[in-house]
Amino acid sequence: MTESLEIACIVRNACVRVALDGYEQAQISGLCQEGAWEVAVDAMRTLDLSAVVDDVKPASGVASPSNGLSPE
């Protein structure tokens, strides 16, 4: 996998993680499915991409996935 593709996978996985977490928290808070979906989308929009990209180790060109998800 190229370094650019690995970074893209890391960003995608981070988006999925925050969206799922946002959706779950919204459902727990009692929001309907549509409201929970809006929370999930907003979580992806507000994701700190700088922090996600900082997780990429420049020396090896490989990410250190602190999110528990591996590149797919």
N, C-alpha and C positions, 0 to 999 in steps of 0.2 A: 504494500500500500504506500502511496506517496505521502509525504508529510502534509500536504494540503488536504488530502482526503482524510488523513487521521485527525487533523484539526476539525474538519467538518463533522466527522463522526462524534468527536468529543462534544462539540456544540450541540449537535442533534440530541445526544444522550442527555445533556444538561437540560435542554428544553423539555424533553419528555419527562424527566425527573421532576422539574418544578411544576409542569402542567398536572401531572398525576397527583402530586402533593397538594397543589392548590385546589384541584377538583375534590379530593378526599376531604380536605379541611372545610370546604364550602358545604359539602354534603353533611358533614358532622354538625355544622352550624345551622343546618336546616334549610339551606337554599334549595330551590327546585333544580332540576337537571339543567335547564337553560341558564339559570343564574350561576350554577357551579361551572358550566362550560365557559361563561364569561370570565369568571375568576381564573380559570385555567389558562385562557388565552392571555389575560392581563399578566399573569405570572411569567409567561414566556416573553411578553413584550418588555417587562421590567427586569428581566434577567441581567445580571451584571456580567456582560460578555468579557470585560477585562479580567475579571477573576477567573472565568472559565479558561481563557487563553493563557493566563499565567500558570495554569496547571500543566501546561505543555513543557516538557523538559527540553531546552534547546540543545543540550549536549548530545542527547541520543535521538532527538527528533521524534520521540515517542511520548505519548501522554502518560501522566500519572493519574489514572482515573480515580479520583477521590470520591466519585459518585457511585461506585460499585457497579457501574455498567461498562461493558467492554465495547470497543468499536465493532460495528456490524458490517 
